[in-house]
Amino acid sequence: MTTYYCLPAGELWIRPEGYLHLVWGPGSRDSAAAQAVFTQVLHLLQATGYRKLLTDQRLRATATEEYIGWLLSDWLTQVGSNRLLTHVAVVAALPLDLRLQAVDVCTEGRRRYGIKSQFFATPEQARQWLEKPSAVETAP
């Protein structure tokens, strides 16, 4: 069964295949709304034990410097240091500035915590990568 959350900055599903699926919407322009999405992702990673995230960023708005700072220093530290997140599949946005922001966050996640990330053109490609047995990691 799939559980669904509709939040001001996007939609979030708990997929029975073992990952969270986030689809960003135009409401992601609001940094507080975007932070609320990531806070919900953190809670769902803790509650489900899932360690994988598919983030569809095709409609995501450009993030502010303050928001990116929070994402890197606070949120990423919580999910990375506790190994709550091990794999991120990103459906990339078209605007270059959005793609570069996503690359920066994914690079820091890999560098600091070993979080594997991959970029895709479609949600189907991202889903296939997350569902491959090689993308499954056992608990530490």
Z-matrix of the N, CA and C atoms (Angstrom, degrees):
N
C 1 1.441
C 2 1.533 1 109.22
N 3 1.319 2 116.90 1 140.26
C 4 1.453 3 123.41 2 179.73
C 5 1.523 4 109.41 3 -101.08
N 6 1.332 5 116.41 4 129.83
C 7 1.459 6 121.86 5 175.43
C 8 1.521 7 107.65 6 -100.42
N 9 1.333 8 116.84 7 139.34
C 10 1.456 9 122.78 8 -173.14
C 11 1.529 10 111.28 9 -125.26
N 12 1.332 11 115.90 10 138.50
C 13 1.460 12 122.54 11 175.83
C 14 1.524 13 107.61 12 -126.50
N 15 1.318 14 116.91 13 129.82
C 16 1.464 15 122.04 14 175.08
C 17 1.525 16 107.16 15 -107.09
N 18 1.312 17 116.37 16 112.49
C 19 1.453 18 122.69 17 -177.74
C 20 1.527 19 109.09 18 -115.51
N 21 1.336 20 118.57 19 158.70
C 22 1.462 21 120.26 20 -177.88
C 23 1.536 22 114.57 21 -55.93
N 24 1.332 23 118.56 22 -31.40
C 25 1.468 24 121.05 23 -177.49
C 26 1.524 25 113.40 24 -96.93
N 27 1.329 26 117.82 25 -6.19
C 28 1.454 27 118.73 26 -179.33
C 29 1.510 28 112.76 27 168.76
N 30 1.318 29 114.45 28 -177.39
C 31 1.467 30 122.27 29 179.97
C 32 1.520 31 108.70 30 -113.80
N 33 1.317 32 115.61 31 144.90
C 34 1.457 33 121.26 32 -176.23
C 35 1.517 34 109.36 33 -135.67
N 36 1.327 35 116.20 34 130.50
C 37 1.462 36 122.30 35 178.34
C 38 1.521 37 109.98 36 -121.44
N 39 1.326 38 115.33 37 146.37
C 40 1.462 39 121.50 38 167.27
C 41 1.522 40 104.71 39 -98.93
N 42 1.318 41 117.07 40 111.16
C 43 1.457 42 121.56 41 -176.91
C 44 1.527 43 110.14 42 -89.11
N 45 1.328 44 117.22 43 133.84
C 46 1.461 45 120.07 44 179.97
C 47 1.536 46 112.90 45 -64.43
N 48 1.327 47 116.31 46 -14.01
C 49 1.464 48 120.45 47 177.81
C 50 1.532 49 111.76 48 -75.07
N 51 1.344 50 117.16 49 -4.42
C 52 1.455 51 120.04 50 172.67
C 53 1.516 52 115.93 51 104.87
N 54 1.326 53 117.81 52 27.68
C 55 1.458 54 119.60 53 176.96
C 56 1.522 55 110.44 54 -149.96
N 57 1.332 56 115.09 55 163.87
C 58 1.460 57 121.89 56 173.36
C 59 1.522 58 107.85 57 -95.30
N 60 1.322 59 116.00 58 142.49
C 61 1.470 60 121.71 59 -178.31
C 62 1.526 61 108.03 60 -123.22
N 63 1.318 62 115.63 61 115.45
C 64 1.451 63 122.80 62 -177.29
C 65 1.525 64 109.28 63 -112.68
N 66 1.325 65 116.10 64 126.55
C 67 1.460 66 121.90 65 174.95
C 68 1.524 67 107.09 66 -116.97
N 69 1.334 68 115.97 67 111.19
C 70 1.450 69 121.09 68 -179.51
C 71 1.519 70 110.55 69 -73.24
N 72 1.332 71 115.31 70 146.65
C 73 1.454 72 121.42 71 177.23
C 74 1.510 73 111.06 72 -122.09
N 75 1.326 74 117.02 73 -179.59
C 76 1.463 75 121.22 74 -179.75
C 77 1.532 76 113.30 75 -60.99
N 78 1.321 77 118.06 76 -23.42
C 79 1.464 78 121.57 77 178.40
C 80 1.514 79 113.53 78 -66.21
N 81 1.343 80 117.47 79 -7.25
C 82 1.466 81 120.77 80 179.37
C 83 1.529 82 111.79 81 -70.70
N 84 1.328 83 117.79 82 -5.28
C 85 1.471 84 121.00 83 174.46
C 86 1.532 85 110.37 84 -62.27
N 87 1.310 86 115.49 85 -30.17
C 88 1.463 87 121.89 86 -179.62
C 89 1.530 88 108.44 87 -82.79
N 90 1.331 89 116.29 88 111.57
C 91 1.470 90 120.13 89 -176.95
C 92 1.519 91 112.74 90 -58.00
N 93 1.328 92 117.77 91 -38.52
C 94 1.473 93 120.41 92 179.55
C 95 1.526 94 110.33 93 -64.89
N 96 1.325 95 117.36 94 -38.59
C 97 1.467 96 120.74 95 178.27
C 98 1.524 97 110.61 96 -67.90
N 99 1.325 98 116.79 97 -38.64
C 100 1.469 99 120.21 98 178.06
C 101 1.530 100 110.54 99 -66.97
N 102 1.330 101 117.04 100 -40.10
C 103 1.466 102 120.24 101 176.68
C 104 1.530 103 110.13 102 -62.87
N 105 1.314 104 117.63 103 -38.01
C 106 1.466 105 120.74 104 178.69
C 107 1.523 106 110.97 105 -62.36
N 108 1.329 107 117.02 106 -36.20
C 109 1.465 108 120.14 107 177.08
C 110 1.519 109 109.45 108 -63.11
N 111 1.327 110 117.08 109 -49.58
C 112 1.458 111 119.56 110 -178.46
C 113 1.525 112 112.07 111 -66.80
N 114 1.322 113 117.71 112 -31.20
C 115 1.458 114 120.28 113 174.67
C 116 1.529 115 109.92 114 -64.91
N 117 1.330 116 116.92 115 -40.82
C 118 1.465 117 120.71 116 176.96
C 119 1.528 118 110.55 117 -65.58
N 120 1.327 119 117.42 118 -39.77
C 121 1.471 120 120.62 119 176.46
C 122 1.522 121 109.68 120 -59.24
N 123 1.325 122 117.42 121 -45.59
C 124 1.469 123 121.45 122 178.40
C 125 1.527 124 110.65 123 -56.89
N 126 1.325 125 117.35 124 -48.11
C 127 1.466 126 120.83 125 -179.39
C 128 1.529 127 111.35 126 -62.73
N 129 1.322 128 116.97 127 -39.69
C 130 1.465 129 119.79 128 -179.64
C 131 1.522 130 112.10 129 -71.23
N 132 1.322 131 117.72 130 -35.16
C 133 1.470 132 119.64 131 174.36
C 134 1.532 133 109.82 132 -61.59
N 135 1.317 134 116.36 133 -42.34
C 136 1.465 135 120.42 134 178.64
C 137 1.523 136 111.13 135 -65.77
N 138 1.337 137 117.47 136 -43.45
C 139 1.465 138 121.71 137 -174.69
C 140 1.528 139 113.02 138 -73.16
N 141 1.337 140 116.84 139 -36.90
C 142 1.469 141 119.80 140 -174.65
C 143 1.513 142 113.80 141 -91.39
N 144 1.323 143 116.24 142 -25.83
C 145 1.459 144 119.13 143 -172.84
C 146 1.526 145 111.90 144 80.88
N 147 1.324 146 117.91 145 -0.83
C 148 1.465 147 121.08 146 175.15
C 149 1.520 148 108.26 147 -66.71
N 150 1.335 149 115.79 148 150.01
C 151 1.462 150 120.56 149 -179.08
C 152 1.522 151 112.71 150 -126.67
N 153 1.330 152 114.78 151 13.31
C 154 1.460 153 119.25 152 -175.96
C 155 1.525 154 110.45 153 -125.86
N 156 1.351 155 114.79 154 145.59
C 157 1.459 156 122.14 155 -178.29
C 158 1.517 157 109.47 156 -134.92
N 159 1.325 158 115.70 157 131.40
C 160 1.463 159 122.33 158 168.68
C 161 1.520 160 105.85 159 -105.50
N 162 1.322 161 117.46 160 119.76
C 163 1.456 162 121.22 161 179.97
C 164 1.523 163 109.29 162 -118.25
N 165 1.322 164 115.58 163 114.75
C 166 1.461 165 122.69 164 179.74
C 167 1.522 166 107.64 165 -93.45
N 168 1.331 167 115.87 166 106.56
C 169 1.462 168 121.41 167 -171.26
C 170 1.524 169 113.21 168 -102.77
N 171 1.323 170 118.41 169 14.17
C 172 1.462 171 120.65 170 -175.54
C 173 1.526 172 113.21 171 -62.35
N 174 1.337 173 118.45 172 -26.05
C 175 1.470 174 120.95 173 178.80
C 176 1.532 175 112.71 174 -111.98
N 177 1.321 176 116.67 175 10.05
C 178 1.460 177 120.78 176 -177.78
C 179 1.519 178 110.69 177 -70.03
N 180 1.310 179 116.27 178 144.31
C 181 1.461 180 122.53 179 176.45
C 182 1.529 181 109.45 180 -89.03
N 183 1.302 182 115.94 181 157.58
C 184 1.464 183 121.37 182 176.20
C 185 1.521 184 109.39 183 -61.89
N 186 1.309 185 116.22 184 135.45
C 187 1.460 186 121.70 185 -178.28
C 188 1.530 187 110.55 186 -87.67
N 189 1.333 188 115.66 187 148.85
C 190 1.466 189 120.95 188 175.37
C 191 1.524 190 109.56 189 -75.77
N 192 1.324 191 116.35 190 162.35
C 193 1.463 192 120.72 191 177.12
C 194 1.523 193 111.05 192 -60.58
N 195 1.334 194 116.76 193 -40.53
C 196 1.471 195 120.62 194 -179.88
C 197 1.529 196 111.12 195 -62.42
N 198 1.325 197 115.96 196 -42.43
C 199 1.456 198 120.62 197 179.95
C 200 1.529 199 110.90 198 -65.79
N 201 1.320 200 117.35 199 -44.62
C 202 1.471 201 120.49 200 177.87
C 203 1.525 202 109.54 201 -62.20
N 204 1.328 203 117.36 202 -39.56
C 205 1.464 204 120.27 203 176.84
C 206 1.514 205 111.73 204 -60.18
N 207 1.336 206 117.29 205 -44.22
C 208 1.466 207 121.44 206 177.38
C 209 1.518 208 110.71 207 -62.48
N 210 1.332 209 116.24 208 -43.41
C 211 1.460 210 120.96 209 -178.93
C 212 1.528 211 111.05 210 -60.43
N 213 1.322 212 116.51 211 -44.37
C 214 1.465 213 120.63 212 -178.09
C 215 1.525 214 113.04 213 -75.33
N 216 1.330 215 117.52 214 -42.99
C 217 1.465 216 119.08 215 -173.43
C 218 1.516 217 113.98 216 -86.70
N 219 1.321 218 117.88 217 -29.82
C 220 1.457 219 120.67 218 -174.65
C 221 1.535 220 111.68 219 -106.39
N 222 1.332 221 115.92 220 -64.08
C 223 1.461 222 120.13 221 -173.75
C 224 1.525 223 112.26 222 -64.82
N 225 1.330 224 116.52 223 -49.74
C 226 1.462 225 119.90 224 -177.97
C 227 1.523 226 111.06 225 -62.44
N 228 1.311 227 116.78 226 -36.74
C 229 1.466 228 120.54 227 177.32
C 230 1.528 229 110.85 228 -62.35
N 231 1.332 230 117.52 229 -41.81
C 232 1.466 231 120.63 230 -179.86
C 233 1.528 232 112.09 231 -66.07
N 234 1.332 233 117.40 232 -46.50
C 235 1.470 234 119.20 233 -176.97
C 236 1.515 235 111.88 234 -77.88
N 237 1.344 236 116.63 235 -29.04
C 238 1.460 237 119.57 236 -177.40
C 239 1.516 238 113.81 237 -82.11
N 240 1.328 239 117.23 238 -48.33
C 241 1.466 240 119.55 239 -175.67
C 242 1.525 241 111.94 240 -67.51
N 243 1.319 242 117.10 241 -25.68
C 244 1.465 243 120.56 242 177.95
C 245 1.527 244 112.99 243 -96.36
N 246 1.325 245 116.71 244 5.47
C 247 1.481 246 122.88 245 -179.70
C 248 1.530 247 111.30 246 56.11
N 249 1.325 248 116.53 247 33.63
C 250 1.464 249 120.59 248 176.27
C 251 1.520 250 111.04 249 -74.78
N 252 1.328 251 116.96 250 -25.16
C 253 1.458 252 122.27 251 -178.47
C 254 1.522 253 108.40 252 -128.27
N 255 1.340 254 116.19 253 125.05
C 256 1.466 255 120.27 254 179.98
C 257 1.522 256 113.04 255 -120.34
N 258 1.336 257 117.67 256 -21.87
C 259 1.471 258 121.66 257 -177.36
C 260 1.525 259 110.28 258 -139.40
N 261 1.335 260 115.70 259 135.01
C 262 1.458 261 121.35 260 176.13
C 263 1.523 262 108.38 261 -131.85
N 264 1.333 263 115.48 262 123.10
C 265 1.458 264 121.99 263 174.46
C 266 1.528 265 106.77 264 -105.07
N 267 1.324 266 117.10 265 121.72
C 268 1.457 267 122.57 266 -175.02
C 269 1.524 268 109.80 267 -111.39
N 270 1.328 269 115.82 268 121.59
C 271 1.465 270 120.48 269 168.47
C 272 1.521 271 104.27 270 -89.55
N 273 1.316 272 114.93 271 108.88
C 274 1.459 273 121.11 272 -168.32
C 275 1.518 274 113.57 273 -72.37
N 276 1.316 275 113.72 274 145.14
C 277 1.462 276 121.97 275 172.98
C 278 1.526 277 108.43 276 -74.45
N 279 1.300 278 117.30 277 157.39
C 280 1.467 279 120.84 278 178.57
C 281 1.528 280 113.87 279 -76.73
N 282 1.338 281 119.89 280 -42.93
C 283 1.469 282 118.72 281 -178.80
C 284 1.534 283 111.79 282 -61.95
N 285 1.316 284 115.19 283 134.55
C 286 1.459 285 121.39 284 -176.17
C 287 1.524 286 112.73 285 -57.81
N 288 1.336 287 118.48 286 -41.32
C 289 1.465 288 119.92 287 -177.91
C 290 1.527 289 111.53 288 -62.11
N 291 1.333 290 117.63 289 -35.63
C 292 1.469 291 120.79 290 178.31
C 293 1.529 292 110.86 291 -70.13
N 294 1.315 293 116.10 292 -41.72
C 295 1.475 294 119.23 293 178.65
C 296 1.522 295 110.39 294 -63.02
N 297 1.336 296 116.49 295 -41.76
C 298 1.468 297 119.57 296 -179.30
C 299 1.528 298 111.66 297 -65.41
N 300 1.330 299 117.84 298 -37.88
C 301 1.464 300 120.14 299 175.96
C 302 1.528 301 110.47 300 -61.68
N 303 1.322 302 116.84 301 -44.00
C 304 1.471 303 120.55 302 179.84
C 305 1.527 304 110.68 303 -64.42
N 306 1.327 305 117.43 304 -41.08
C 307 1.468 306 120.99 305 178.26
C 308 1.526 307 110.03 306 -61.82
N 309 1.329 308 117.64 307 -43.23
C 310 1.467 309 121.10 308 179.47
C 311 1.532 310 111.49 309 -59.67
N 312 1.332 311 116.67 310 -46.76
C 313 1.470 312 120.43 311 -179.03
C 314 1.531 313 109.95 312 -65.28
N 315 1.320 314 117.39 313 -44.69
C 316 1.470 315 120.52 314 -179.53
C 317 1.523 316 111.52 315 -65.20
N 318 1.323 317 116.93 316 -38.22
C 319 1.465 318 120.80 317 178.34
C 320 1.524 319 110.62 318 -62.94
N 321 1.329 320 117.05 319 -43.94
C 322 1.469 321 120.46 320 177.65
C 323 1.527 322 111.21 321 -64.79
N 324 1.314 323 117.56 322 -40.64
C 325 1.463 324 120.82 323 177.73
C 326 1.518 325 112.15 324 -60.56
N 327 1.322 326 116.08 325 -41.34
C 328 1.477 327 120.37 326 178.78
C 329 1.526 328 110.35 327 -70.07
N 330 1.332 329 115.85 328 -45.65
C 331 1.466 330 120.19 329 -176.82
C 332 1.529 331 112.15 330 -63.52
N 333 1.329 332 116.29 331 -46.51
C 334 1.463 333 120.17 332 -175.13
C 335 1.523 334 113.90 333 -82.13
N 336 1.355 335 116.84 334 -36.33
C 337 1.466 336 119.23 335 -168.87
C 338 1.529 337 114.75 336 -129.26
N 339 1.307 338 117.88 337 0.48
C 340 1.462 339 120.58 338 179.51
C 341 1.524 340 113.91 339 73.59
N 342 1.333 341 117.63 340 20.62
C 343 1.466 342 120.66 341 178.84
C 344 1.522 343 108.27 342 -72.03
N 345 1.319 344 116.02 343 123.33
C 346 1.459 345 121.29 344 179.25
C 347 1.520 346 108.88 345 -81.97
N 348 1.323 347 115.78 346 134.68
C 349 1.459 348 119.80 347 177.66
C 350 1.516 349 109.50 348 -136.75
N 351 1.314 350 113.66 349 151.58
C 352 1.455 351 121.43 350 179.89
C 353 1.519 352 107.91 351 -144.76
N 354 1.332 353 117.16 352 143.83
C 355 1.463 354 122.42 353 179.68
C 356 1.525 355 109.83 354 -105.63
N 357 1.342 356 115.37 355 142.22
C 358 1.458 357 121.84 356 -176.10
C 359 1.520 358 110.64 357 -137.41
N 360 1.337 359 115.04 358 158.93
C 361 1.467 360 121.26 359 177.58
C 362 1.520 361 111.97 360 -86.42
N 363 1.341 362 117.37 361 -25.78
C 364 1.467 363 120.40 362 -176.70
C 365 1.530 364 111.18 363 -134.82
N 366 1.331 365 116.87 364 154.13
C 367 1.467 366 120.07 365 175.44
C 368 1.531 367 111.79 366 -61.22
N 369 1.315 368 117.80 367 -34.38
C 370 1.472 369 120.92 368 179.73
C 371 1.525 370 110.92 369 -61.56
N 372 1.328 371 118.00 370 -44.53
C 373 1.465 372 121.30 371 177.87
C 374 1.525 373 110.57 372 -62.52
N 375 1.334 374 116.24 373 -41.92
C 376 1.468 375 121.00 374 179.78
C 377 1.521 376 110.64 375 -63.77
N 378 1.339 377 116.05 376 -44.19
C 379 1.460 378 121.31 377 179.45
C 380 1.535 379 110.59 378 -60.86
N 381 1.310 380 116.73 379 -44.60
C 382 1.470 381 120.36 380 -179.70
C 383 1.523 382 111.25 381 -60.37
N 384 1.339 383 117.26 382 -40.87
C 385 1.458 384 120.41 383 178.88
C 386 1.526 385 111.14 384 -64.00
N 387 1.340 386 116.65 385 -44.88
C 388 1.465 387 120.16 386 -178.93
C 389 1.524 388 112.37 387 -65.76
N 390 1.312 389 116.71 388 -31.44
C 391 1.463 390 120.55 389 -176.15
C 392 1.523 391 113.34 390 -88.21
N 393 1.321 392 118.24 391 -6.81
C 394 1.467 393 120.64 392 177.46
C 395 1.527 394 108.99 393 -66.20
N 396 1.320 395 116.63 394 140.65
C 397 1.483 396 118.73 395 177.83
C 398 1.517 397 113.08 396 -55.71
N 399 1.323 398 118.61 397 -31.07
C 400 1.464 399 120.11 398 -179.02
C 401 1.529 400 111.75 399 -69.92
N 402 1.337 401 117.17 400 -16.69
C 403 1.471 402 120.84 401 178.35
C 404 1.527 403 111.13 402 -88.96
N 405 1.321 404 116.80 403 -0.13
C 406 1.463 405 120.69 404 179.79
C 407 1.517 406 108.58 405 -89.56
N 408 1.299 407 115.96 406 134.65
C 409 1.457 408 121.15 407 179.86
C 410 1.514 409 108.76 408 -125.95
N 411 1.310 410 115.66 409 138.83
C 412 1.460 411 119.15 410 179.93
C 413 1.509 412 109.72 411 -81.81
N 414 1.303 413 115.48 412 159.38
C 415 1.461 414 121.15 413 179.77
C 416 1.517 415 109.82 414 -63.09
N 417 1.342 416 117.10 415 146.58
C 418 1.481 417 120.50 416 179.97
C 419 1.504 418 111.99 417 -67.66
